[in-house]
Amino acid sequence: MNRQEVEKRLKRSGGETGREEENLVHDSSIDYKGRVPLRASTGVWKTSLFIVNIPLEATDNNKSVEFVPESAIEFSERLSYFGIATNLITYLTQVLHQDIKTAAKNVNYWTGVTTIMPLIGGFLADAYTGRFNMVMFASLVYLMGLSLLTMSQFIPSLKPCKTEICRQPRKLHEVLLFVALYFISVGTGGHKPCLQSFGADQFDDDHLEERKKKMSFFNWWNFALCCGLFLGVTVIVYVQDSVSWGVADLVLTITLAITIVTFYMGKYCYRYRVAQGSPLIPMLQVLVAAIRKRSLPNPQNPDLLFEVPKSEKYSHGRLLFHTNRLRFLDKAAIIDREESENYQSCEQKHNPWRLATLTRVEELKLILNMIPIWLTLLPNTVCLAQASTFFVKQAATMNRNITNNFKIPPASIFSLGAIAMLVSVMVYDKVLVPMLRKATGNERGMNILHRIGVGMILAVIAMAVAALVERKRLQYADPQAMSVFWLAPQYIILGIGDAFSLVGLQEYFYDQVPDSMRSLGVALYLSVIGVGSFLSSFLISVLDHVTEKYGRSWFGKDLSGSRLDNFFWLLAALNGLNLCVYGYLARGYTYKNVDRREALGDHYVTNANDQSVG
């Protein structure tokens, strides 16, 4: 039975009646054959057999629900990304002999491109390919990038040098290295926004129990991410430093290949969303229609604005209620005399360039409301960029000996942040959320923007701590006399902050965008991190020029001749000021207001006015 047949049957039966319809998922998703999915055999945690890895037990409403929150393919991708990204600055400085400024810029450029590419991948998935197809294609491109990295270490003519000690690396190797890295960037561009939104699509927003599980999904998704991060910056980095870069690349390539096959095997139990064409065109139509009707007064009663007829609501997905912000755009949904006559006589379908539905108007408002929030998040991500660049170089200069025979690789200190985030995510999901739900009545425990704000406060504290630690490190004549574990506080504080800010950002950009733009929404989250990396590089260049002109540069040839403590203090001050602006915007923010059709057990009810929980 396809979706059109179900819609006709629902109309004939007067709505959600009949056991057959009650067992179906009515959220615009389809199964692998293009039919309306059965709730019992598709989606939710049952898809964990193919897209998850480490089994855990959770208790949900006194029922033991076995699920595995760790996506195998996400785990593998994050293992690869962090295994490469956190130690890339070491490879560039030690193997390719780049100075610290050049290496830091190259890492930031690559990180920036890698986290901005999802804007393209997310748009193409939402508009044309669908999320599953994009994940498969992007994963294969990613695998190609890892394969090129592996070849550059094993094929003699592509190696950095003929000899074991490399003083002048081959230009061909350097070119192939960056080609491989940017293949990985392209692969990440399709993989990251689509896999996470595809995972969240397995939960029905109109089903109370599934909606609660989706709120936990983002926490456990980041648990999986942190597991990949932890192993990437410990096991993979150790292999890179102590065995060889080639063996590490080979392990990453094989792991990703296996998880791609595993992910594909689960296609029979996934819920899919059909691509709906460019999401930008309906927004442009709203803007054009509003400009055309700019001289018309807004009606006092928002019920007079045009919306999808009740008889067609089922086939148009979730509708949005009116909000009082950006009232100028409401003019696009005003029905003038000519449109009223055509619509009442059913002579022709309304022209979307002249008359937009209220839901389309509200979708454009959602995107416009996000822009100020997106901008205030950028200074916070500049702080995050330091963890994989200057923090790692700090670790490289310090005493990393655990025993006489074992030394921690510099990038492995990153694992402290991963452990902090792992613990914080579990505590937040299992302890704080239930307590906050009882205290506030909010399904999420605390609203999304408050959660992000807590993470931003912790980032300011982390930068202040980093500045103090760097000042102390500079006081040592021999930095090797100072233990690397002096860096633990700044990593741990950032890790705890990430459990609030990064997970909150993922929820925010997935939940608050229009339903047709959810891959692009996740891409917007990633773009914050990407632009933050570019801003970090830009800030380093500007400060290097200014401080060198008026004295000694803050960024010397090595850390002993640098003043990173001043840089960290500057970041703490800028983020403190930015936090005030963010707090002002968050306080007046209006969340998505959904006309929700609620599924409770085997029955559906329609909420008259359900403000989407922030």
C-alpha positions, 0 to 999 in steps of 0.5 A: 500500500503506497502513501497515496492509497493510505491518504485516500483511505484516511479521507474516506474513513474520516481520519485516523480510524482503523487498526491498519492506519494506527500501526503505520507511521504517518510522518511523511516517511516511507520504507525501502519499497516506497510504502508507508512504514510499519511502526513495529518493523522500522525505525527507532532503536531497532535499526541499531542492528545495522547502524550501531555498535556497542550494546547498552541497556536503557530503561524507558517507562519501566520497560527494558529497551535494548538499544545501541546508541553508537552508530557504526558508520559514525563511529568509524568516520569520527575515528578516522577524522579525529585520528587524522585531525588531532595529529595533523599538525604534528605530521605537517611540522615533523614530516613536512617541516612546516613552521607552526604558523603555516601548519596551524593555518593549514589545519584550520583551513582544512577543518574549515572546508571540512565543516563547511562542505556539509552545506552543499551536501545537506542541500543536495540531499534535502532537494534531490538525492535523499539522505540515504543515497547521499550517505552512501555516495559520500562514504565511498568518497571518504573511503577514497580519500583514506585509500589515497592516504594509505597509498601515499605511505606504502607506495615507494614513489609516493612516500615523503622520502626515500630514506627513513629520516626525511629532511626534504619531503617530495612535492608529489607526496605533499600534493597527494596528501592534501588531495586525499585530505580534501577528498575526505572533506568532500566525503564529510560534506555529504556524510555528516549532515545526512547520517545524523539527520537520517538517524533522527528521522527514525523517530516519529515526532508525532509519537510521544514515546518516540519523541522522547527517545529522539531527545536522547538520540542526540545525547547518545549520538555524541556518546558514539562520536566521543568513543570514536574521538577517544580511540582516534586520539589514543589508539590511532595516534599511538600507532601513528607515532610509535608504529607508522603513519601508513599502518594507522591509515590502513586500519582506518581504511579497513574499518570504514569499508566494513562499516559502510557494508554494515550500514547498507545491510540495514536498508530494509528496516530504515525509514526514509524521507523523499527529497522535496526539491530545493527548500530555498525556492518556497522561501523566495516565493514568500519574500516575493509575495510579501513584497508584492503585498507590502501596501496591504494591512496585516489582519488582526486575526491570524486565522484569516491568513491563508493555510492548507485546507483541512481536507489536505492537511494530512498530505502536507506534513506538519503545519506551523502556527502563527508567531508575532515576529517579522509580521511583514512576512505575514503579508505573503499569506493575505488573501486579496480579492482576486485570489479569494474569488479564484480560490472559492470558485476552485478555478485554479490553484493559487500562485505561490509567487503571489500567495503563500501558506502560513506554514511557508511564511513561518518556515522563512521566519525560522531561518531568519531568526536563526541568523543572529544566533548563528553569528553569536556562536562563532566566537565560541567555536574559535575557542574549540579550534584551539584544542586541535592546534595550539593545545596539541603543540603545548603538549608536544613541548611538555613532559609526557612520560607515564613510565620510563618506557612509555610516553603519551603522544601529544595529540592523545591528551585530547582524549581527556576532553573526550572522556569528560564529554562521554561522562557528561553526556551520560550524566546529563541524559540519565540524571539531569534530564529526569530531574529537570523534567520534573522541576520545569515540566519541559520535555528536554529538561532545559530548553535548547538555547539555555543548554548551549549557553551553559557550554559557552560559559564553560568555554570562557572558563576554559580559555582563562584556565588555558591562559594561566597554564600557558603563563606558567609553562613559559616560566619554565626554562625547560618546558619538559620539567612541566607535566603534560597533565597541567593541560588536563583542566582546560581539556576537561572543562572544554569537554564538559562544555561540549556536552552542553553546547555541541549537543545543544547545537545539533538539536537546535539546528535539526529541530528548529529548521523547517522539516524539509531542511533537516540535512541542511540544518545539521550542515548549518551546525557544522558550518558554525565550526567551519567558519570558526576555524577560518576565523581562528586562522584569520585572527592569528594572521591579524594578531601576528601582523599587529603584534610583530609590528608593535613589538614581538609577535604572539606567534613565533617559530616555536612556542617558547618564542610565542605568547599564547597566554595573551591569545587565550586571554583575548579569546576569553574576553571576546567570548565573555562579551559575546555571551552577553549578546547571546543571552539577550537574543536567547531570552527573546527567541521564539521556538518553532510552533507546531500543529502537532498530531499526537500519537498516544499508544494506538490512538492519535489526537490533535493538539490545538496549539503545541509550542515546539519544546525549546 
